[in-house]
Amino acid sequence: MEIHEQIQKCKNESEEDNNAYSLFLYGVRSPVTRDYYLRRLRIFFNYIKLLPDQTMEKRCNSFAAYARNNPNLVFRNIIEFLQYQRERVERKEIVGATLKNFLKPLKLFCEMSDIPVPWKKITRGLPKVKRYADDRAPTFEEIKKICDYPDRRMKALIFTMSSCGIRIGAWDYLRWTHIIPIEKNGKIIAAKINVYAGTEEEYFSFITPESYYELEKWINFRRGSGEIIDEDTWIMVQLWNTKSEYVPNNNKIKSIGIKQLVARGLRTQGVRIKKKKKTDNAYGTRYEFQTNHGFRKWFKTRCELAGMKSINIEKLMGHSIGISDSYYRATEAELLEDYLKAVDYLTINDENRLKLKLEQRVQIEKSQLEALKADFERFKNEVLKQRK
């Protein structure tokens, strides 16, 4: 008997649990994590063929009612699902960490709905997980090639993700007001970016001048096309027919759409190929670097090469720094000063990097000239005193 048939039979004996879905959502604090958990829970429901035509709320509530009356069958369903995923791990289709990520939403759902499941028995059969993924960050040349993809948004997207290491989900919250340019001596030296603004996950980081100018160029293009730009304007929106008089305002593109856009750019530009399996010459299903998380790794690597403090890098990436979360209190100015060490390392365009180096050289020579002038003035004053 299929599970959806068993649920129909179960309804005659017990009313459907109408709180399971809302309790599950309540148990996930981060909106970004909530989306991932619902997606993975949906995969489990599809595997067990649970009410495929119904909404997630209906499926969650029905599963909770079914599970309360059939705990042993639920245990078997979970075991079969995880066994299927473990076989995928053995075939190198997914990694062990992905399998454990399937387990997390299932465990949370059952805990929030008071469904008794022997998790120790379940976790005993899971494969060991590597502490790090077997991939790499993209190279300068690969990033440049991605940016040549003929989409006005691509440079702004790639430059921003590469220069601050934000997660792909951060784009769901980024508005123009969250990008604040920082000037010194009349020049923009960086820009502050407020990530996940308005949520419990909110933190700030910085982006390079190059990234800020690309974002500004994209916003100005939209403004010139007739869009009304204000502080609530979403940074990334859907493209529109520029020949038409109608210009959609705040037609936001979601993070999943941005992920697809970047993946399309990678494929079209011939940047990323599938990773070869170790066992043979056939191409595997994993890639040398991840679609968007690879830019996050690139950011961390470049910042470390620039000599930034590791703890500051973690702060700017929105990572927890353990017990230091309660004690480490670097100011925004201190974090910016450290970040500026990495600006040259995070700048993608060769022309921009050379321009930055030239400006730095001019600044150094200007400082040296001012120091020489000061020495000359001191020497002149001493000579004048001696003559008197």
ChimeraX attribute file (.defattr): number of C-alpha atoms within 10 A of each C-alpha:
attribute: neighborCount
match mode: 1-to-1
recipient: residues
	/A:1	5
	/A:2	9
	/A:3	18
	/A:4	18
	/A:5	11
	/A:6	13
	/A:7	22
	/A:8	12
	/A:9	12
	/A:10	19
	/A:11	14
	/A:12	9
	/A:13	10
	/A:14	13
	/A:15	11
	/A:16	18
	/A:17	17
	/A:18	15
	/A:19	14
	/A:20	24
	/A:21	21
	/A:22	14
	/A:23	15
	/A:24	22
	/A:25	18
	/A:26	12
	/A:27	14
	/A:28	16
	/A:29	12
	/A:30	14
	/A:31	16
	/A:32	17
	/A:33	13
	/A:34	16
	/A:35	14
	/A:36	14
	/A:37	23
	/A:38	17
	/A:39	15
	/A:40	17
	/A:41	21
	/A:42	17
	/A:43	14
	/A:44	20
	/A:45	20
	/A:46	12
	/A:47	15
	/A:48	17
	/A:49	13
	/A:50	21
	/A:51	19
	/A:52	14
	/A:53	9
	/A:54	10
	/A:55	10
	/A:56	17
	/A:57	15
	/A:58	16
	/A:59	20
	/A:60	27
	/A:61	19
	/A:62	24
	/A:63	23
	/A:64	26
	/A:65	22
	/A:66	25
	/A:67	22
	/A:68	18
	/A:69	16
	/A:70	15
	/A:71	16
	/A:72	13
	/A:73	13
	/A:74	21
	/A:75	18
	/A:76	12
	/A:77	17
	/A:78	19
	/A:79	16
	/A:80	14
	/A:81	18
	/A:82	21
	/A:83	16
	/A:84	13
	/A:85	21
	/A:86	22
	/A:87	12
	/A:88	15
	/A:89	17
	/A:90	12
	/A:91	12
	/A:92	15
	/A:93	13
	/A:94	16
	/A:95	21
	/A:96	18
	/A:97	17
	/A:98	13
	/A:99	20
	/A:100	18
	/A:101	13
	/A:102	20
	/A:103	22
	/A:104	13
	/A:105	23
	/A:106	17
	/A:107	15
	/A:108	17
	/A:109	22
	/A:110	18
	/A:111	15
	/A:112	18
	/A:113	22
	/A:114	13
	/A:115	18
	/A:116	14
	/A:117	17
	/A:118	11
	/A:119	11
	/A:120	8
	/A:121	11
	/A:122	16
	/A:123	13
	/A:124	9
	/A:125	12
	/A:126	16
	/A:127	15
	/A:128	11
	/A:129	13
	/A:130	10
	/A:131	7
	/A:132	7
	/A:133	11
	/A:134	11
	/A:135	14
	/A:136	15
	/A:137	21
	/A:138	20
	/A:139	13
	/A:140	14
	/A:141	11
	/A:142	15
	/A:143	20
	/A:144	17
	/A:145	15
	/A:146	23
	/A:147	24
	/A:148	13
	/A:149	19
	/A:150	12
	/A:151	11
	/A:152	15
	/A:153	23
	/A:154	20
	/A:155	23
	/A:156	22
	/A:157	21
	/A:158	20
	/A:159	28
	/A:160	24
	/A:161	24
	/A:162	28
	/A:163	29
	/A:164	27
	/A:165	25
	/A:166	24
	/A:167	18
	/A:168	20
	/A:169	19
	/A:170	17
	/A:171	22
	/A:172	20
	/A:173	19
	/A:174	20
	/A:175	21
	/A:176	18
	/A:177	14
	/A:178	21
	/A:179	21
	/A:180	15
	/A:181	18
	/A:182	17
	/A:183	12
	/A:184	8
	/A:185	6
	/A:186	7
	/A:187	10
	/A:188	15
	/A:189	19
	/A:190	23
	/A:191	22
	/A:192	19
	/A:193	25
	/A:194	20
	/A:195	27
	/A:196	24
	/A:197	16
	/A:198	10
	/A:199	12
	/A:200	10
	/A:201	13
	/A:202	12
	/A:203	17
	/A:204	18
	/A:205	23
	/A:206	28
	/A:207	28
	/A:208	27
	/A:209	24
	/A:210	26
	/A:211	26
	/A:212	26
	/A:213	17
	/A:214	20
	/A:215	22
	/A:216	16
	/A:217	15
	/A:218	19
	/A:219	20
	/A:220	14
	/A:221	13
	/A:222	19
	/A:223	14
	/A:224	11
	/A:225	15
	/A:226	15
	/A:227	17
	/A:228	13
	/A:229	17
	/A:230	12
	/A:231	10
	/A:232	12
	/A:233	20
	/A:234	22
	/A:235	26
	/A:236	25
	/A:237	18
	/A:238	14
	/A:239	15
	/A:240	11
	/A:241	9
	/A:242	11
	/A:243	8
	/A:244	8
	/A:245	9
	/A:246	12
	/A:247	18
	/A:248	16
	/A:249	15
	/A:250	18
	/A:251	15
	/A:252	19
	/A:253	16
	/A:254	17
	/A:255	18
	/A:256	12
	/A:257	13
	/A:258	22
	/A:259	15
	/A:260	13
	/A:261	18
	/A:262	20
	/A:263	18
	/A:264	15
	/A:265	22
	/A:266	20
	/A:267	14
	/A:268	13
	/A:269	16
	/A:270	12
	/A:271	16
	/A:272	19
	/A:273	15
	/A:274	13
	/A:275	16
	/A:276	15
	/A:277	13
	/A:278	10
	/A:279	6
	/A:280	8
	/A:281	9
	/A:282	11
	/A:283	13
	/A:284	16
	/A:285	14
	/A:286	18
	/A:287	16
	/A:288	16
	/A:289	21
	/A:290	18
	/A:291	20
	/A:292	21
	/A:293	18
	/A:294	19
	/A:295	28
	/A:296	21
	/A:297	19
	/A:298	21
	/A:299	24
	/A:300	23
	/A:301	15
	/A:302	19
	/A:303	26
	/A:304	14
	/A:305	12
	/A:306	18
	/A:307	12
	/A:308	19
	/A:309	13
	/A:310	12
	/A:311	15
	/A:312	20
	/A:313	22
	/A:314	13
	/A:315	18
	/A:316	21
	/A:317	21
	/A:318	19
	/A:319	13
	/A:320	11
	/A:321	15
	/A:322	8
	/A:323	8
	/A:324	10
	/A:325	11
	/A:326	8
	/A:327	9
	/A:328	12
	/A:329	9
	/A:330	12
	/A:331	9
	/A:332	12
	/A:333	9
	/A:334	11
	/A:335	18
	/A:336	20
	/A:337	12
	/A:338	18
	/A:339	25
	/A:340	19
	/A:341	15
	/A:342	20
	/A:343	23
	/A:344	18
	/A:345	18
	/A:346	28
	/A:347	23
	/A:348	23
	/A:349	15
	/A:350	11
	/A:351	10
	/A:352	14
	/A:353	17
	/A:354	13
	/A:355	12
	/A:356	18
	/A:357	13
	/A:358	12
	/A:359	12
	/A:360	13
	/A:361	12
	/A:362	12
	/A:363	12
	/A:364	12
	/A:365	12
	/A:366	12
	/A:367	12
	/A:368	12
	/A:369	12
	/A:370	12
	/A:371	12
	/A:372	12
	/A:373	12
	/A:374	12
	/A:375	12
	/A:376	12
	/A:377	12
	/A:378	12
	/A:379	12
	/A:380	12
	/A:381	11
	/A:382	11
	/A:383	11
	/A:384	10
	/A:385	9
	/A:386	8
	/A:387	6
	/A:388	5
